[in-house]
């Protein structure tokens, strides 16, 4: 996926922004915690919430790649 791909339409958050937060995580305990960190840093999924599942999938994929 391109880093410029828009994931959260409400808050204009891109794949690259989510990827940056996930890659910066050093102490990962679970996907939900990483999602909360991504949400705090980017404000994604704080509007309509329609991107929640897509963001969770992206986080899971990025963590699997580690």
Backbone bond lengths (Angstrom), bond angles and torsions (degrees), N, CA, C in turn:
res aa  C-N    CA-C-N  psi(-1)  N-CA   C-N-CA  omega(-1)  CA-C   N-CA-C  phi
1 X - - - 1.452 - - 1.533 108.11 -
2 X 1.301 116.12 140.23 1.465 121.32 179.28 1.527 110.12 -70.97
3 X 1.313 117.10 143.23 1.462 120.49 -179.11 1.527 111.92 -64.79
4 X 1.328 117.17 -21.85 1.465 120.81 -179.59 1.530 113.30 -87.50
5 X 1.333 117.23 -1.58 1.465 120.61 -179.22 1.525 109.97 -64.41
6 X 1.322 116.27 126.22 1.458 121.80 -179.83 1.527 109.54 -76.25
7 X 1.327 116.12 124.03 1.462 121.79 -178.68 1.524 110.84 -104.32
8 X 1.323 116.54 -44.59 1.468 121.45 178.88 1.523 107.94 -109.44
9 X 1.321 115.64 106.53 1.464 120.27 -178.12 1.522 112.40 -68.47
10 X 1.332 117.39 -37.11 1.468 120.80 -177.05 1.527 112.03 -63.56
11 X 1.322 116.24 -42.93 1.469 121.25 -175.28 1.522 113.06 -106.76
12 X 1.335 116.59 3.72 1.472 122.59 177.30 1.531 112.35 57.15
13 X 1.332 116.41 47.48 1.464 122.24 -179.84 1.524 108.57 -98.85
14 X 1.323 115.55 132.27 1.458 121.31 -177.94 1.529 111.75 -97.89
15 X 1.307 114.01 165.81 1.464 120.79 175.31 1.527 109.96 -57.56
16 X 1.312 116.88 -41.97 1.459 121.31 -178.78 1.512 113.03 -61.19
17 X 1.317 117.39 -38.16 1.464 120.63 178.15 1.531 110.54 -65.61
18 X 1.313 116.41 -42.39 1.465 120.71 178.26 1.521 109.62 -65.21
19 X 1.316 116.08 -44.50 1.462 121.34 179.89 1.532 111.13 -59.52
20 X 1.323 117.54 -42.11 1.466 121.16 179.80 1.522 111.81 -60.00
21 X 1.329 116.58 -43.29 1.466 120.05 -179.94 1.523 110.43 -66.07
22 X 1.325 116.78 -45.68 1.471 120.43 -178.20 1.523 110.30 -63.17
23 X 1.302 117.37 -43.57 1.474 120.50 -179.00 1.527 111.80 -66.82
24 X 1.317 117.99 -26.24 1.466 121.81 179.45 1.529 112.50 -80.92
25 X 1.330 116.93 -14.03 1.464 120.73 -179.70 1.524 109.79 -65.91
26 X 1.315 116.49 129.28 1.466 119.27 179.70 1.522 112.15 -109.02
27 X 1.313 117.11 -31.96 1.461 120.86 -177.87 1.526 109.04 -115.95
28 X 1.312 115.57 85.12 1.461 120.61 -176.06 1.518 109.64 -94.46
29 X 1.332 115.43 120.80 1.458 119.90 178.07 1.516 111.87 -103.26
30 X 1.337 117.12 -36.35 1.461 120.39 177.28 1.524 110.38 -164.13
31 X 1.306 115.25 164.90 1.462 121.53 -176.37 1.526 111.22 -63.43
32 X 1.322 117.24 -36.87 1.464 120.34 -179.32 1.525 110.41 -63.07
33 X 1.325 117.34 -41.96 1.462 120.71 178.46 1.527 110.84 -63.20
34 X 1.320 116.65 -41.64 1.465 120.17 178.11 1.530 109.56 -63.96
35 X 1.335 117.17 -41.94 1.467 120.44 177.39 1.523 110.51 -57.87
36 X 1.329 116.70 -44.94 1.465 120.32 -179.82 1.525 111.12 -62.12
37 X 1.328 116.98 -38.55 1.464 120.54 177.25 1.526 110.99 -66.18
38 X 1.332 116.41 -43.15 1.467 120.79 177.61 1.527 109.35 -61.13
39 X 1.310 116.19 -43.89 1.460 121.40 -179.24 1.535 110.94 -62.75
40 X 1.322 117.10 -43.60 1.469 120.83 179.74 1.525 111.67 -63.18
41 X 1.318 116.34 -39.65 1.464 119.90 -174.44 1.525 114.08 -83.89
42 X 1.331 117.21 -24.85 1.470 119.57 -176.33 1.526 113.77 -116.89
43 X 1.326 117.53 -14.01 1.471 123.44 -174.60 1.521 113.30 67.50
44 X 1.335 117.38 13.26 1.461 119.83 178.25 1.526 110.16 -65.25
45 X 1.293 115.57 153.01 1.464 123.74 177.32 1.526 112.75 58.04
46 X 1.334 116.37 31.12 1.464 120.08 175.35 1.525 111.00 -112.19
47 X 1.324 116.15 3.12 1.464 121.23 177.08 1.517 108.42 -97.72
48 X 1.310 116.25 -105.05 1.466 120.86 -178.05 1.527 112.65 -80.55
49 X 1.347 116.83 -21.82 1.469 120.64 -179.59 1.515 114.15 82.70
50 X 1.317 117.24 3.15 1.456 120.73 -178.08 1.518 114.81 -65.97
51 X 1.315 117.26 -17.79 1.465 121.24 -178.25 1.531 112.49 -94.75
52 X 1.312 117.97 -1.94 1.469 121.91 -174.71 1.520 112.90 -51.15
53 X 1.316 117.47 -53.39 1.468 120.50 -176.99 1.523 111.82 -64.73
54 X 1.327 116.56 -38.36 1.461 120.63 178.61 1.535 110.00 -63.23
55 X 1.322 116.96 -42.11 1.464 121.25 179.28 1.525 110.69 -66.04
56 X 1.315 117.28 -41.89 1.472 120.40 177.69 1.526 110.43 -61.08
57 X 1.328 117.41 -40.88 1.470 121.15 177.58 1.530 111.21 -63.66
58 X 1.323 116.55 -42.17 1.466 120.65 178.97 1.522 110.08 -62.48
59 X 1.314 117.02 -45.89 1.467 121.04 179.56 1.521 110.29 -60.49
60 X 1.319 116.74 -46.65 1.469 120.39 -179.93 1.524 110.76 -60.38
61 X 1.325 117.24 -43.15 1.469 120.96 178.85 1.526 111.37 -63.04
62 X 1.324 116.84 -44.08 1.463 120.41 -179.51 1.527 111.44 -65.90
63 X 1.318 116.69 -38.37 1.466 119.74 178.67 1.521 110.58 -68.78
64 X 1.323 116.95 -36.05 1.462 121.24 178.33 1.530 110.87 -64.22
65 X 1.322 116.38 -33.60 1.464 121.50 -179.04 1.526 113.10 -71.54
66 X 1.309 117.25 -15.47 1.475 120.49 -177.46 1.487 111.79 -66.36
